[in-house]
Amino acid sequence: MDPLLLGGLVAFATILVLFSGVSVAIGLLVVSAGFLIAFDGVRSLELMPEILFGKLDNFALLSIPMFIIMGASIASTRAGADLYEALERWLTRVPGGLVVSNLGACALFAAMSGSSPATCAAIGKMGIPEMRKRGYPDGVAAGSIAAGGTLGILIPPSVTMIVYGIATETSIGRLFLAGVLPGLMLVGLFMAWSIFATWRSGDVRVLTRGSYTWREKFEILPRVLPFLAIILGVLYAMYGGVATPSETAAVGALLTLLIAVIIYKLWSPRAIWTVLRDSTKESVMILFIIAAAGVFSYMLSSLFITQAIAEWIGTLDVNRWVLMGAINVFLLVAGFFLPPVAVILMAAPILLPIITTAGFDPIWFAVVLTINMEIGLISPPVGLNLYVINGIAPDISLRTILTGSMPFVLAMVLAIVLLSIFPSIATWLPDVVMGAEI
């Protein structure tokens, strides 16, 4: 069978299996085994266990459970509430400052936890009721938190970036640095829209708020500064050549857990057990998907599907930006239905040779891909962040949350356009800190 036709058949079967409700990892293994048996015979399955476990034989994978423990420790405390309150006190005089402080809290908490749903839940529980009480439109209140939560997969340390680095054999340190400026740009775009939407609402209550004394502003800082110091320390250790990402993640996880115990009195063995249990569940899920995706990639390569697609794309007489536009549409649609980790692991092995052949930087592409995945987090039908916000504020309809999120989706699309026009937004910092790649 023609490899391109076979590739279409694999894509259809994969979508069908994943939509059946089975887990992503099991679905990938079922599709891989089925096509290997059908076209290479039963003996081809002998390599599956070796590939499955071999994919996990990677020292860099240790950073995933460590960063997840780091995020779970933060999410199990009042760090999100304290971070929100600290920014709210310091930005009290800024026009529309409450929504600005919420987005700032989302960005910082996302950087600390690396989890979009956790960010939405932690900041939204405090921020949404307060914004509504102050007169902010429901759409702005819900949409800003839903969009702010997506920053967890872009701003470092990001588990999504680690997965991309492992799948494409790209420097994780460069990927982390590449997400910094685009992440800040997105925060700025989100804030600009929120302030404009607030001003357009015409309710002066949201622009005029009480003030805090300097004592009140400073007394909240000791609760949040240690966490921020750990984030900065983790980044310094990685980029200062002190330790590898895995070693840095382990130290960061330990320090974060200790701070949660010391500052937030997380003494209970039950609470610590919950952190470790939840972290283990999430880590195993991600690692299982990584292993299954390795088998899936082997099947694609063994049946010459990956090579045939790359060769076919190379023969197309189209502008490379038209090609990139088609890739973005594909990623956008995939992100509507699948979690970011699954999309990256399935698509990266196929897309990497295509984008490099077309002359695109894989580091730059990682940021574009991640922003596409962010859009999926606040878009139906899966749109996990939408349902998290709906759970926090059930009296705000899902339609209102979705409508309030749409301007932020447009802001993300604008960010992709700006990255396409000025790719150095993503590549400048990695080149300055780690040197330009040859």
JOGI-V631646 format. One record per backbone hydrogen bond with DSSP energy under -0.5 kcal/mol. NH is the residue of the N-H (numbers start at 1). CO is the residue of the C=O. Records with the same first field share a line. If there is no record, write none. Layout:
NH->CO  CO
This chain:
6->2
7->3
8->4
9->5
10->6
11->7
12->8
13->9
14->10
15->11
16->12
17->13
18->14
19->15
20->16  17
21->18
22->17
27->23
28->24
29->25
30->26
31->27
32->28
33->29
34->30
35->31
36->32
37->33
38->34
39->35
40->36
41->36  37
44->41
45->42
46->43
47->44
48->45
49->45
51->47
52->48
53->49
54->50
55->51
56->53
57->54
58->56
61->58
62->59
63->60
64->61
65->61
66->62
67->63
68->64
69->65
70->66
71->67
72->68
73->69
74->70
75->71
76->72
77->74
79->74
82->78
83->79
84->80
85->81
86->82
87->83
88->84
89->85
90->86
91->87
92->89
94->91
97->94
99->96
100->96
101->97
102->98
103->99
104->100
105->101
106->102
107->103
108->104
109->105
110->106
111->107
112->108
113->109
114->110
119->115
120->116
121->117
122->118
123->119
124->119  120
125->121
126->122  123
127->123
128->124
129->124
130->126
131->127
132->128
133->129
134->130
135->132
136->131
141->137
142->138
143->139
144->140
145->141
146->142
147->143
148->144
149->145
150->146  147
151->148
152->149
153->150
154->151
155->151
162->158
163->159
164->160
165->161
166->162
167->163
168->164
169->165
170->165
175->171
176->172
177->173
178->174
179->175  176
180->177
181->177
182->178
183->179
184->180
185->181
186->182
187->183
188->184
189->185
190->186
191->187
192->188
193->189
194->190
195->191
196->192
197->193
198->194
199->195
200->196
201->197
202->198  199
203->198
204->202
206->203
207->204
208->204
209->207
217->213
218->214
219->215
220->216
221->218
222->218
223->220
224->220  221
225->221
226->222
228->224
229->225
230->226
231->227
232->228
233->229
234->230
235->231
236->232
237->233
238->234
239->235
240->236
241->238
242->237
243->237
248->244
249->245
250->246
251->247
252->248
253->249
254->250
255->251
256->252
257->253
258->254
259->255
260->256
261->257
262->258
263->259
264->259  260
266->260
267->265
272->268
273->269
274->270
275->271
276->272
277->273
278->274
279->275
280->276
281->277
282->278
283->279
284->280
285->281
286->282
287->283
288->284
289->285
290->286
291->287
292->288
293->289
294->290
295->291
296->292
297->293
298->294
299->295
300->296
301->297
302->298
303->299
304->301
305->300
306->300
308->304
309->305
310->306
311->307
312->308
313->309
314->310
315->311
316->312  313
318->316
322->319
323->319
324->320
325->321
326->322
327->323
328->324
329->325
330->326
331->327
332->328
333->329
334->330
335->331
336->332  333
337->333  334
338->334
343->339
344->340
345->341
346->342
347->343
348->344
350->347
351->347
352->348
353->349
354->350
355->351
356->352
357->353
358->354
359->356
360->355
365->361
366->362
367->363
368->364
369->365
370->366
371->367
372->368
373->369
374->370
375->371
376->372
377->373
378->374  375
379->376
382->336
383->376  379
385->377
386->377  383
387->383
388->384
389->385
390->386
391->387
392->388
393->389
396->393
397->395
401->397
402->398
403->399
404->400
405->401
406->402
407->403
408->405
409->405
410->406
411->407
412->408
413->409
414->410
415->411
416->412
417->413
418->414
419->415
420->416
421->417
422->418
425->422
426->423
427->423
428->424
430->426
431->427
432->428
433->429
434->430
435->431
